[in-house]
Amino acid sequence: MARKFKSMDGNNAAAHVSYAFTEVAGIYPITPSSPMADFVDIWAAQGRKNIFGTTVKVCEMQSEGGAAGAVHGSLATGALTTTYTASQGLLLMIPNMYKIAAEQLPTVFHVSARTVSTQALNIFGDHSDVMACRQTGFAMLAEGNVQEVMDLSAVAHLAAIKGRVPFLNFFDGFRTSHEIQKIQVWDYDDLAEMCDMDAVRSFREHSLNPERPAMRGSHENGDIFFQHRESCNSIYNDLPAVVEEYMEKVNAKLGTNYQLFNYYGAPDAERVIVAMGSICDVAEEVIDYLTAQGEKVGLVKVRLYRPFVTEKFVAALPETVKKIAVLDRTKEPGSIGEPLYMDVVNALSVEGREGITVIGGRYGLGSKDTPPSSVFAVYTELEKDAPRRQFTIGIVDDVTNLSLPEVPAPNTAAPGTIECKFWGLGGDGTVLHTVHLLHDRQVPILPINFGRLGFLANADTDGVVPLVAEALTGDLRAERRSILSIEVVCEGEHDPYGEANGAGEGAAWDRPDVNAKTSAATPPSVRRPGETEGAPWTPVPGRFGVNGRGLSGARQFFALNEAAITRGAMGRIIELTLNVSGVDVARMRGDGLVVSTATGSTAYALSAGGPLVSPGFKGMIAVPLAPHTLRSRAVVTDASDVIEVGFDDTDEFREATLFVDGDIVPFDAPLRKIYVQCAPFDVTLLRADGASFYERISKDFFGE
């Protein structure tokens, strides 16, 4: 079956599948599960239909406990209901989970597994939250990557409906929930085809209805409670077969090989790791590397964790296995072993597999990184005649000395693998900060902005995934944008321009080659801006600056949008002079002045009444802020011009504040002169093809 490819993260994949089987979503946001509920809410608002031909009703509650209660009540009325949660939020749902499971209500809780806070708050991933739910009666299904979330989330919903057992469908928070992969996506028609509509009808007929009254939530004493509690055994005994049935249906459609336990590695492996979640992909890379060198190693991936089917687990093990390392992503203080380790030991005992050494290790708590070197360390430990029974990986334990030694690992990536790192995905502020850091390095920047105007970037409401996908394939357009170089001279400091040139018109601003190195013969008027005679600018540690770069004498900053000179701390108006390339253009009192690039014409300068300028324009725009005169106008300069802003000599009108791209720049002394010119280099912004600058203006300002 051919499916469409889309780039998305694990949360998006789980939401896509869950929406198909959901009639009501009871939600309350908690990191890192919030995007799942957000996606469902967006799609419901857009009118997307589920496989039943209806739009999901979203009910946002005021706590996770409230969301679980809403799920329980909605299920009782015969509506297929879903929720999304993690960490402490999941723990708050446990009381309702016991009730839901005991009443055999077919729901799925999608959990981007996250650390439960202990000695400190940690919002990142491990399995401590889902492991706290083992006793609730929920079946537990685990996925290791985004594609598995897409494929197996359907199994959770389908098996819950037919098997009459609620499912906790989980994957690693931040590692899988937020990792973007290009995956194959379910078509809802295929999901509808696999759904047992007779089971759906039976569930609805079992709902609370005044036309067919039934008892719920009774009170039972010791004479009957125990017997009644045991009556669900057959449901759980039959459930693995139901899960296998739907895995086989998925396999038939997709050509996959999903099993309750999947083995990967050498068929005659002697050293085997047992794990679940995203570490399995890391382990597979290491296994490929080691088996290529003749090593007999393997991995058992646990998919259906509850009910844990011992015979299926043992059947997945190679007959040749001698030693097993079980990796748990949680810690249970005081226990003789973590949950998965105990299950494996019990399974081997129950099935009569003797002579196998089993050790247990902890990894990845709070999203501690588990690189290939950690997996290599586990296989190395298994080579020993007497490997330690308990261990940790990924850390250095100098208290109880349980950590395995790790050495730098070889590159286990497949040949031809391209590795990319994205950071700084945010709004305009993040884009501007990135420009400040990389202003002169000629590194293309992909701006992602969810603001209304979107002149810096053009990510739409569908999010960043398509934009990033286009960037990876090289389908984005490069735009060169000019930036400002801003130089500041404070009171009592040497002015490398004014003192060298005097005040004469035309003498001050013969445009120099700003990239040229100066020499002893270079006249002061054509020195590189900021250079004093005989001494270049030197950084001063601890001085102020947007770019983290304080300089002795004049100070230099760079801006993509603007430099804004405004009232000082006392709130008094300021008096300033505006000089363009040696010509006095204006003297004014008011709230200040904004000098912007073409890019910045859509920002502060626009709100001050300045013109909108096409991004390709290379000059500057100077816009007065609330001038106390009728003669003041915005000034548009050439790219070769230099703007000089001076301040009145009297204390009454001198106090001014400088903002560079919205960030305040504090100084120890009053401002004396500010020089602004176009920097000798541009920055490159990447944007998707689409609407022109003027089309975006029309849409944003006129709704057309």
N, C-alpha and C positions, 0 to 999 in steps of 0.2 A: 504494500500500500504506500503510495507516494504521499508525503506530507510536506507542507510548506515549511521553509526555514525562516526563523526569526531570531534576532539577538535579544536576549532577555536574561534576567537573573532568576534565582530560585524562587523568590517571593512571587515574581510575576508568573512563573510556571505553575506554582501551586494555586494561585488565584485563578488562572485561566481554567484549570481543570475543575476547581471547586465551584466556580460559577455555573458550570454546566449542570451540576447535580444539586444546586442549592435553590431553595425557594425563599428562605429567610436567613439572613446573616446577623447574628447578635455579636456586636464588636465592642471592643475597648482597646485603644492603641497601647502598645508597649514595644520598645525597641528589642530586637530587630524585626518583629513581625508586622509592624504597622503598615508597611506598603501593601501587604496582602489585602487587608481590609480596605485600604485606600483605593486599590485597583477595582475591587468589587463595587465600592461606592461610586466611583467614576463611571464604570460600565452600566450600573443600574440607572444613574442619572442620564446616560446616553440612550437608554432604552434597549440595551442588549437583551436578547432572549436566551433562556436556558434551554435544556433539551426538552422541557415540558411546555415550551412555548410561552413562558411567563417571564416577567422581569423580577429580579431578586429584590425583596424588601429588606432594606438595611435598617437595623435598629442599633444606634450607638447608645450604650449605657454609660453610667457614671463610675463604674469600677469593673474589674475583671470578674469579681464575684457576681455582680449584677448581670454581666454578659452571659455567664454560665447559667444563671437562673433563667434568663430570657431564652437561652437555647433549650433548656429543659422544658420550660412551659410551651415553647413553640413546637417541639417534638411531640409533646403530649397531645397537641391539637391536630397532629397529622401532617405537619409541614416539614419537609426535609430541611434541616437547619445545620449551619456550619459556623464555626468561629475560628479565630486566629490569635495566637498568643505565644508567650514565652516566659521563662524565669519565674519570678514571684507572681506574675500574673497567672501563670499556669497553676501554681500552688494554691492560689485563691479559688481556683475552679474545682479543686479536688473534691470537696463535699458534694457538689452537684454531679461530678463524674461518677461517684459511687452509685448515686441514684439512677443516672442515665443508663449505666451499664446493667444494673439490676433489673431495670424495666425493659431491657433489650431494645433500646431505641437507636436507630441507625444514623448516627451522626459521625462527622469527622472533625477532629480538632487538628488544624494544621499548625505545627509548632516549629519555628526556627529556633532550635535549641540554644539556650543561653544559660550562663552561669547563674546560680542562685547565690546571692550575696552572703558572705560569711564574715571573715574578719574585715572585709572592705566591700564596697560596691564595685561590681564589675559588670559592664553591659555587654560583654563579648561572649564568645561561644564556648560551651562544653555541654555535657549530657546530664548535669546534676539536676536539672529541672525535670526532664522526662523520666529519669530513674526514680524520682520520687512518686511516680504514678503507676508503678508496677502492680500495686495491689488493687487498683481501682476497678479492674475488670475490663478496661479498655484493651483491645488489641493494639499492638505497637508495630508500625511498619517504618523502616529506616531507608533513606536514600543517601547516596554519596556524592552526586553531582547534579547539575541543573537538568540534564536530559533525563536522568532517573526520576527526578521530582516530577517532570512532565508525564513520564510514562507510568510510574507506579502510584502517583496520587489518584489516578483513575481506578487502580486496583483497590485502594482503600475505600473509595466511595462505593464501588460496585459490590465489594465483599461485605461492607457494612449493611447495605440494603438487603442482600440475599441472606447473609449469615445472621442478621439480627444482633450484631455485636458492634458497639461503637469503636471507632478507630482513632488512635493518636498517630498521626502521620508526621514524622519529624525528619529534619535535616539540619545541618550545622549552621548556626547563626553566624552571619557575616562571611563565613567561608563559602557556603553554598547559597545562603539567602541573598547575598549581595554580589556574588560573582556573576559577571555577564558572560554568557556563552552563546554561540550560534547553534540553536537546537531545532529539532523537528517538532512541530506543534500539532496537537490533536485537532481534528475537525469535529465539531459537535455532533455531526451525523453519525460518525463512527462510535462515539461514546454512547449515543442514544441506542444504536444497534446492539451494543453489548449489555445494556441495562435490562434487568429482569423487571418488566413492568408488572407482572403478577405479584412480585414481592412488594413493589411500590404500592399496589392496590391493597394488599393485605395490611401493610403498615397504616395506610389511611383508614381502613376499616377498623383498626384497633384503637383509633384515636378517641379522645374524650368527646362525647357528643350527647347532648340531652336526649336525642332520639334513641340512643342505645347506651344507657348508663353503665358504667363500670367503676370498680373501686380502685383507687390509687393511694399510695402513701399510708397504708394501714399500720397498725401497731401490733407486734407479735411478741409473745412471751417465750420463755425457754422451751415450752412444750412443743412448739412448732417451728420456731425460727431456724434452728439448725437444719432440719429436714428440708425446709423450703430453700435455704441457702444452697444446699447441695443439688437442688433440682436443675440448676443451670449447667451442670457438668457436660451433658450431651451437646449443648450448644457450642461450648468451647472445644470439645473433642472433634466436632464436625467442621469447625471453622477453618483449619489449615487446608482441608480439601477444597473449600470454597475459594480461598486465596489462590491456591494452585490452579484452580479452574480458570480464574480470571487472568492469572499470569500467562497461562497457555493461550488464552484468547488474545491477549496483548502480543505475545510472541508470534502467533499466527498472522496477525495484522502487520507487525513491524519487522519480523525476521530477527527478533532478539532472543535471548535465552535467560529470561528472568526466572529464578527459582527461589524457594524459601531460603536456601543457602547456596551461594555460587562460589565455586572454586576457581582460582586463577593461579597458574604456575606450572611447574614441572609435574608431569603425571606420576613420577616416582619420587616426589619430594620427601625429604626427611625432616626438614625444618619448616614449620608452618606458623603463620600469624593468623589469629582470629580477631576481627575488628568489624566495626560498622561506622558508616559516615564517610566524611571526605578524606580521611586518612587512607582509605582504600585506593584512591587514585594515586597517591604518593607511593604506596607500597607496590602497586602494579608497575610503576616506572622502575623501581629498584629491582623487582623480580625480573623484568625484561633484561636489565643490565646483567644481573647475576646469572640467569639461566643461559644467556649468550656466552658466558664463560664456563659453562658446565656445572654451575652450582645447582643443587637439588633443593629448591626453596619454593614456597607457595603461600597462598592466602585464601582463607575462607571468609567471604563477605556475608555478614548476617543481615538479612532483609526482614523477615518476620521474626521480631524479637519476642513478642507475646501473642499467642501462645508459643512457647519454645518447644519445637518438635525434635526430640532427642534423636529419633531414628533418622530423620532427614539430615540433621547435622552430622551424625557419624557417617552417613552415606556419602556426604560431600568430601570427607577427608580421604586423602590417598591411603591406600593400604600400607604404604611404606613409611608413613610418618612415625618419627621417633620422639620428637620434641615439639611442643606447642607453646607459643607465647600469646597470651590473650591481652589485648590492649583495651583498657577502659578509659573513657574520657570523663571520669568523675572520681570523687573520693568519698568513701564512707568511713570516717574515723572510728576506730575501734573494731572494725570487722576483720575477719581473717582473709578477706579478699573482696574485690569490687564485684558488682553484680554480674557482669558478663563472664568474668573469671569463674565465679561460683557456678554459674549455669553450665559452663563447659566442663568443669570437673564433674558435676553431677551427671551430665549427659553421658560422658565416657563411662562412668560407673554404672549407670542404668543400662546402657547398651553392652556392657561387658567388654569394652575395649581396654585391655590392660597393657602395662608395659610402656605407656606413653608418659613422658615427663611434661608436666604443665606448669608454666610460670605465668605470673600476671604483672602487668605494668600499667602505670598511669601516664597519660600524655595530654597535652593540649588544654589544660585547665585555664579558663579565662582567655582563650584564644592564644595561648602560648604557641609559638610557631613550631611545627613538627616537620622539618625539611627532610629530604632523603637521607641526610647523615644520621638522623635518629633511627630510621628504619634499618639502615646498615648496622647500626649499633645493636639492634635487637637480634638480627640474624647472627652477628658475631657472638653475642652472648649465648645463643642457642648452640653454637659450636662447642662450647665448653662441656666437659664431662659432668660438671655439677653447676649448672647455671643458677643464679640467685632466684629464689622463689618470688620475691617482690622487687620491683624496680620502678624507676621513673626515667623518662627520656625528655629531652628538650630543655632541661635545666641542669644546674650544678647544685646538688644537695650536699652542703657541707655541714649539715646538722645530723641527719641520720644516715648519710652516705648511701642512699639508695640509687642515685643516678648512675646510668651507664656512661662510660667515657665515649665521647664522640670525636671523630676526626673529620677533616674536610672531605666531603664526598665528591666522587667524580660527577661529571655532567651526565645525568640520566635522561635528559630530554631526547625525544626522537629526532633524528636528523632532519634538518630543515625547519625546526621549530623557531618561530620568531617571538621574542619576548618583548612586551611593551609594559610601561608603567604609566598610569594616569594619576594625576593628583590635582588638587585645587579645583574640583568641580563645584562651582558655587555661583553666586550672583556677580553683579558688577564689581563689588568690592574685592572679590577674589581675583577677578580678571585684572583689575588695576594693580593689585598687590603683585601679581605675577609679572606684569609689565615692569614694575619698579625693580624687581629682582633680576629680570632678564633683558633690560632695556637695550643694552648694546651687544648682546650675544647672538643676534640674528637667529634665534630659535623660534620657529612657528608656534603660535599659541592658539589653542582651541577654546574659545570662550563659550561658556554655557551659562545662560542667564534665563531665569524664569520671571523676570520683571515684565511690566506691561508693555513698555515700548520696544524693548528688544533690539536697540540699535547696535549694541556691542555684540550681540549674538542672536541666534534665531532658533533656539530649541523651542519646539511647540509644546502643547499640552500633553502630547504622548510621551514626553520625557526625553532623556538624554541618550537612550539606547540606540535609536536609529542614527543620531548624529555621530556617536562614537563609532558605530559600524561603518558609516561612510568615511570617517577619518582613517580607519584601519585599511580600507580598500583604496584610499587615495582619491575619493570622489568629491573632495571639498575644494572650494575656490580660495586662493590666497589673495588677501587684500593688504596692500601696504598702507599703513597709517602713520602720519607724522606725529611726533611727540614734542613736547616742550622741554627745553633746558632752562632751568630757573636758577639764578644766582643771587644770593642775598648778601648784603653788606650791612652790618649793624653799627650803631653808634660807637665811635672810638676805634673802628677798624679801618684798615687801609682799603681804599677803593681803587682797584686796578684800572678802571676805566676813567672815572671822572678826574682823578688827580693827574693822570697822564695826558688827558686831552683838553682839560679846561671845559668851558661851557660853550664854546663856539659851535655855531650851526654847521653841520656837515663834516666837521673834523673828527667827531667821536666815532662814527660808525661806517668807516670803510670796511666792508665785509671781509674778514680774514678767512683764510683756509683753516677751519677749526681743527682739522686733522693733522695740520703741519706741526712739526716740532719747532720750537723757537730756538734762536741762537743769540749770542751776545749782541749781534748786529741788528736784531729784530727790533724795530721801534715799538714802544709801548702800545701804540694805537692798533697794531696788528698782532699783538700777542694772543695766544690762546686764552679764551675767556677764563678769568680766575687766576692766571699766572702773574705773579709779581716778578719784578726784575731780578733775575738771578736765582729765583727760587720757585719751583712749581708748588702747586697745592699739595698739602700733606694731610692725611687723615689724622684726626684727633680722637682717640678712644673716648667713648662715653658722651660725645657731643650729640645734639639732637639731629634728627633727620628722618624723613619718610623712608629713604632708602637705607637707613642704618648707616649713613655715611656722613659724619661731621667733618668739616674742613676748616682749617685755619684761614683767617681772613674771610674772603667770600666763601659761601657755602653753596653747593650745587645739588639740585634735585631734578627729577624727571617726572613728567606727567603725561598721561595719555589724554585726559580730559581737560583739566584746567588748573591754573593757579588763581586763587581767590584772595584778595586783600580786603579784609572787613574790619568793622569796629573792634576795638580792644575790649579788655575785661571791664573797663569802667562804663562801657556803653555809649561813649561820646562819639559823635560823628568825627570823621577824619578828613583832613585836607591833603590832597595829593596832586601832583603834576604828572601828566602823561606825555612822554616824549617818544617819538617814533623815528628811529634812525637819525637822531640829532636834531629833529624838528619838534618844537613844543606844539603839541596838538590840543591839549586841554589842561586847565586848572580847575579843580572842582572840590566842593565839599559834599559829603554824602556818606552812605554806608560802606562805600568801597568800590572795588573794581574786580571784574573777572576777565582774565585773559585765557582764552580757550583755543583748542585745536578744532578742526572740522568735526572730529569725533565728539569733542566736548560741547559742540553747539547744540546737541540734543539733551544736555544735562543742565548744570547750573546756569550757564549762559542763556539757555532757552527760557528758563523761569524768570530771568532778569530782563527779558525783552529783547534778547539778541536774535539774530537771524538763524534759520536752519541752513546749514551748509553741507553740500555733498561731501561724503567721506574722502573723495579723491582730492579735494582742495588742500594745498600744502601750506597755506599761510596761517595767520592767526586772527582771532576776533577779540577785540577789547570792548567790554560792555560795562558801562557804569552801573553801580548799584544804588538805587534811590538817590540820584543826584539832586542837590538843592539848586537847580538852575534849569532854565528852559533851553539852554544852548547845547547841552551835552547829548551826544549821539554815540552809537556803537561805531567802532572803527575796524575795518577789515584791512589787513596788511598783506604784503607780499611775503613769500617764503624767505627772502633774503633780509628782511627787516629785523631790527632789534628794538624791543620795547623797553623803555626805562621808566620806572615808576619812582618818583621822589616824594618826600614827605615834608610838610610845612615845618619850619624851624621852631615854631612856638610849641611849648609843651601841651597847650590846650588841644591842639588838633593833631598830635603826632602819634597817639597810641593806636597801633594797628596790629592785626593778627593775620598770619599767613596760613592758608589752607592749600595743600597740594593733593589734588584728587580726593578731596573730602577729608583728608587727615590733617589735623592741626599740627603745625610745626612750631614748637615753643623755642624762644631764644632768651638768653640771659640779659640782653640789652635791647633798647628800642631799635626798630628797623630804620635804616637810613636810606638805602637804595635797593630796588629789586630790578634785576635785568632778566628779560624773558626773550628767548629766541627759539627758532625751530632747531631741534637737535640735528647734528650731522648724519644721523641714521634714523631709519624708520623701524617700526615693529611690524611683524607680519601676523595678521589674524586670519584664521581659517573659518570659513563659513560655508554653509550648504548653498547650492544653487536654489534659486527661488525668486521671491519678490525683490524688486529693486528698492533702493532707498526711498524713492518717492512713492512707490506703491505701499510701502510700510507706513510712511507718513499718512497717506490717505486713509489707510485702514485704521490706524491708531487714533487719528484725530477726527476723522469724519465717519468712521464706521463703514467705509465703502471698500 
